[in-house]
Amino acid sequence: MRTDLYGQLVLSENDLCDLFLRDPTRNIKQVLIDKHIDLSQHFLSTENLPKLIEYTNPKVSVEEFDKKNQSNWYMPKEYLELDIAQWVLDKCNGEAELQRAGDELIRFQEREMFNLLRYLKYLVDTMRANGIVWGVGRGSSCASFVLYLIGIHKINSLYFQLDIGEFLR
């Protein structure tokens, strides 16, 4: 398998066959495939297979490509519509936690990062549902109480008096 300049995974015919042979039940929404792959219409229209999209070079700068795709969040509708601020505040116990979470949420909102928080909640829920283990936390993200409440890490920054400024500079 290869990735293009933009980080998109592009599958060859062998990659595509290998993908389906390894796990035919895998839920994949779409796949970028090399132009030279000749697939029958029957294969392309089978409902339980992903939508196969012929790869074309976006012909824009990497920066333009990133900016365009930053608005596309591939997660279920219930997460896209989740009032993440209310969800986080509902997880708080006591005034100190509400104050800290509220302060952080304002910073996340100022940076237009609520969709990121929604996606992280979706990611954590998906990992939990599938028994996937992830790290307990490291780096500056441990300074975020909101990320702790979502479950990204297990470091209570309020308890350890970590400054959110270490994370959201």
C-alpha positions as CSV (number, residue, x, y, z in Angstrom):
1,M,0.0,0.0,0.0
2,R,1.2,3.5,-0.7
3,T,0.3,7.0,0.4
4,D,0.3,10.0,-1.8
5,L,1.8,13.5,-1.1
6,Y,-1.4,14.3,0.9
7,G,-1.2,11.2,3.1
8,Q,-4.1,9.5,1.4
9,L,-3.9,5.7,1.3
10,V,-4.1,4.5,-2.3
11,L,-4.7,0.8,-2.9
12,S,-3.4,-1.4,-5.8
13,E,-5.4,-4.4,-7.0
14,N,-3.4,-6.7,-4.8
15,D,-3.9,-4.4,-1.8
16,L,-7.6,-4.4,-2.4
17,C,-7.8,-8.1,-2.7
18,D,-5.7,-8.6,0.4
19,L,-7.9,-6.2,2.4
20,F,-11.0,-8.2,1.6
21,L,-9.4,-11.6,2.1
22,R,-8.1,-10.7,5.5
23,D,-11.4,-9.4,6.8
24,P,-14.5,-9.5,4.5
25,T,-16.7,-8.1,7.2
26,R,-14.6,-5.0,7.8
27,N,-16.7,-1.8,7.6
28,I,-15.0,0.6,5.2
29,K,-16.8,3.5,3.8
30,Q,-14.6,4.3,0.8
31,V,-11.3,3.3,-0.8
32,L,-9.1,5.2,-3.1
33,I,-7.8,2.8,-5.9
34,D,-5.2,3.2,-8.6
35,K,-6.6,4.2,-12.0
36,H,-5.3,1.0,-13.7
37,I,-7.4,-1.4,-11.6
38,D,-10.1,-3.0,-13.8
39,L,-13.1,-3.9,-11.7
40,S,-16.3,-5.3,-12.9
41,Q,-19.6,-3.3,-12.5
42,H,-20.9,-6.2,-10.4
43,F,-18.0,-5.8,-7.9
44,L,-18.5,-2.0,-7.8
45,S,-22.2,-2.3,-7.1
46,T,-22.1,-4.9,-4.4
47,E,-23.8,-3.3,-1.4
48,N,-21.6,-4.7,1.4
49,L,-18.4,-3.5,-0.2
50,P,-17.0,0.0,0.2
51,K,-17.5,2.7,-2.3
52,L,-14.4,2.5,-4.6
53,I,-13.2,5.8,-5.7
54,E,-10.7,6.1,-8.5
55,Y,-7.7,8.0,-7.3
56,T,-7.0,11.4,-8.9
57,N,-4.4,13.8,-7.8
58,P,-6.1,16.7,-6.0
59,K,-3.8,19.2,-7.9
60,V,-3.7,21.7,-5.0
61,S,-1.0,22.4,-2.5
62,V,-0.8,20.2,0.6
63,E,-1.9,23.2,2.7
64,E,-5.0,23.8,0.6
65,F,-5.8,20.1,0.7
66,D,-5.5,20.0,4.5
67,K,-7.6,23.1,4.9
68,K,-10.4,21.7,2.7
69,N,-10.4,18.3,4.6
70,Q,-10.3,19.8,8.1
71,S,-14.0,20.4,7.8
72,N,-14.7,16.7,7.0
73,W,-15.2,14.7,10.2
74,Y,-15.8,11.0,9.5
75,M,-17.9,10.0,12.5
76,P,-21.5,8.9,13.1
77,K,-24.1,11.6,13.0
78,E,-24.9,11.3,16.7
79,Y,-21.3,12.4,17.5
80,L,-21.4,15.2,14.9
81,E,-24.6,16.5,16.6
82,L,-23.4,15.9,20.2
83,D,-23.4,18.9,22.5
84,I,-19.9,18.1,23.6
85,A,-19.7,21.1,26.0
86,Q,-22.8,19.9,27.9
87,W,-21.6,16.3,27.8
88,V,-18.3,17.4,29.4
89,L,-20.0,19.6,32.0
90,D,-22.3,16.8,32.9
91,K,-19.2,14.6,33.8
92,C,-18.0,17.1,36.3
93,N,-18.3,16.6,40.1
94,G,-18.3,19.8,42.0
95,E,-17.7,23.5,41.4
96,A,-13.9,23.2,40.9
97,E,-14.3,20.7,38.1
98,L,-17.1,22.7,36.5
99,Q,-14.9,25.8,36.6
100,R,-11.9,24.1,35.1
101,A,-13.9,22.3,32.4
102,G,-15.7,25.6,31.6
103,D,-12.4,27.5,31.3
104,E,-11.0,24.8,29.0
105,L,-14.1,24.6,26.9
106,I,-14.0,28.3,26.2
107,R,-10.4,27.9,25.0
108,F,-11.4,25.0,22.8
109,Q,-14.3,26.9,21.4
110,E,-12.1,30.0,20.6
111,R,-9.9,27.7,18.6
112,E,-13.0,26.1,16.8
113,M,-12.0,22.7,18.2
114,F,-15.4,21.3,19.3
115,N,-15.5,18.9,16.3
116,L,-12.1,17.6,17.4
117,L,-13.5,17.0,20.9
118,R,-16.5,15.2,19.4
119,Y,-14.2,13.0,17.3
120,L,-12.0,12.2,20.3
121,K,-15.1,11.1,22.2
122,Y,-16.1,8.9,19.2
123,L,-12.6,7.5,19.1
124,V,-12.5,6.6,22.8
125,D,-16.0,5.1,22.6
126,T,-15.0,3.0,19.6
127,M,-11.8,1.8,21.2
128,R,-13.7,0.8,24.4
129,A,-16.4,-1.0,22.4
130,N,-13.7,-3.0,20.5
131,G,-11.4,-3.7,23.5
132,I,-8.6,-1.6,22.1
133,V,-6.0,-0.4,24.7
134,W,-4.6,3.1,24.4
135,G,-2.0,4.9,26.5
136,V,-2.6,6.4,30.0
137,G,-1.4,9.8,28.8
138,R,1.8,11.6,28.0
139,G,3.0,15.0,26.9
140,S,1.1,18.3,27.1
141,S,-2.3,16.7,26.5
142,C,-2.2,15.6,30.1
143,A,-2.7,19.2,31.1
144,S,-6.3,19.1,29.7
145,F,-9.0,18.2,32.2
146,V,-11.5,18.0,29.3
147,L,-9.4,15.4,27.6
148,Y,-9.3,13.5,30.9
149,L,-13.1,13.6,31.1
150,I,-13.4,12.3,27.5
151,G,-11.0,9.5,28.3
152,I,-8.0,10.3,26.1
153,H,-5.7,10.0,29.1
154,K,-6.0,9.0,32.8
155,I,-4.2,12.0,34.3
156,N,-6.5,14.3,36.3
157,S,-4.9,17.6,35.6
158,L,-7.0,19.3,38.3
159,Y,-5.8,17.0,41.0
160,F,-2.1,17.5,39.9
161,Q,-2.6,21.2,39.4
162,L,-1.4,21.1,35.8
163,D,-1.9,24.4,33.8
164,I,-4.0,24.1,30.7
165,G,-1.7,26.7,29.1
166,E,0.8,23.8,28.8
167,F,-1.5,22.2,26.3
168,L,-3.4,25.0,24.5
169,R,-0.7,27.6,23.7
